[in-house]
């Protein structure tokens, strides 16, 4: 994540719209976290493109394809938990 100084004092637009999207991720090493983020990046980009802010009443709109992107992100994060709990030899 990156926040330029001029944006450090304001919340992102989707947070301002009252929408939070969280997925559970286990403790990961830097390499594992970077690999997961690289794997999630295209799905997160699709989700961002398929989401719009509605002004009245304030909220968000998910267009077709947003659910598929959220599902892919959730599945990949769930797989990281399976790796975390896999027996270590």
C-alpha positions as CSV (number, residue, x, y, z in Angstrom):
1,X,0.0,0.0,0.0
2,X,1.1,3.5,-0.6
3,X,-0.3,6.8,0.5
4,X,1.1,10.1,-0.8
5,X,1.4,12.8,1.7
6,X,-1.5,14.8,0.2
7,X,-3.9,11.9,0.7
8,X,-2.6,10.8,4.2
9,X,-5.3,12.8,6.0
10,X,-8.4,11.5,4.1
11,X,-10.0,8.1,3.8
12,X,-10.1,6.3,0.4
13,X,-13.3,6.9,-1.5
14,X,-14.7,3.4,-1.0
15,X,-14.1,3.6,2.7
16,X,-16.0,6.9,2.6
17,X,-18.8,5.2,0.9
18,X,-19.1,2.7,3.8
19,X,-17.6,-0.3,2.0
20,X,-14.9,-2.4,3.5
21,X,-13.7,-5.6,1.8
22,X,-11.5,-7.8,4.0
23,X,-10.1,-11.3,3.5
24,X,-8.3,-13.4,6.1
25,X,-4.6,-13.9,5.4
26,X,-2.3,-16.0,7.6
27,X,1.1,-14.7,8.8
28,X,3.4,-14.8,5.8
29,X,7.0,-14.2,5.1
30,X,7.9,-11.2,2.9
31,X,8.4,-13.5,-0.1
32,X,5.1,-15.3,0.4
33,X,3.2,-12.0,0.9
34,X,4.7,-10.5,-2.2
35,X,3.8,-13.7,-4.2
36,X,0.2,-13.6,-2.9
37,X,-0.1,-9.9,-3.8
38,X,1.2,-10.5,-7.3
39,X,-1.3,-13.3,-7.7
40,X,-4.2,-11.2,-6.4
41,X,-3.3,-8.0,-8.3
42,X,-5.2,-8.8,-11.6
43,X,-8.3,-9.8,-9.6
44,X,-8.1,-6.6,-7.4
45,X,-7.7,-4.5,-10.5
46,X,-10.8,-6.1,-12.0
47,X,-12.8,-5.5,-8.8
48,X,-11.7,-1.9,-8.7
49,X,-12.8,-1.5,-12.4
50,X,-16.2,-3.1,-11.6
51,X,-17.0,-0.9,-8.7
52,X,-18.5,2.6,-8.7
53,X,-19.5,5.1,-6.0
54,X,-23.2,6.0,-5.9
55,X,-23.8,9.6,-4.6
56,X,-27.4,9.6,-3.5
57,X,-27.8,7.6,-1.3
58,X,-24.1,7.2,-0.7
59,X,-22.9,3.7,-1.4
60,X,-21.3,1.5,-4.0
61,X,-22.4,-0.3,-7.1
62,X,-20.8,-3.6,-8.1
63,X,-21.1,-4.3,-11.8
64,X,-21.0,-7.7,-13.5
65,X,-17.7,-9.4,-12.8
66,X,-17.1,-7.9,-9.4
67,X,-18.4,-11.0,-7.7
68,X,-16.1,-13.2,-9.7
69,X,-13.1,-11.1,-8.7
70,X,-14.1,-11.2,-5.0
71,X,-14.5,-14.9,-5.2
72,X,-11.0,-15.4,-6.8
73,X,-9.4,-13.2,-4.1
74,X,-11.1,-15.1,-1.4
75,X,-10.1,-18.5,-2.8
76,X,-6.5,-17.5,-3.2
77,X,-6.4,-16.2,0.4
78,X,-8.0,-19.4,1.7
79,X,-5.3,-21.4,-0.2
80,X,-2.7,-19.4,1.7
81,X,-4.2,-20.7,5.0
82,X,-4.0,-24.3,3.7
83,X,-0.3,-23.8,3.0
84,X,0.2,-22.2,6.4
85,X,-1.3,-25.2,8.2
86,X,0.3,-27.8,6.0
87,X,2.5,-30.3,7.9
88,X,6.0,-29.1,8.0
89,X,8.7,-31.7,7.4
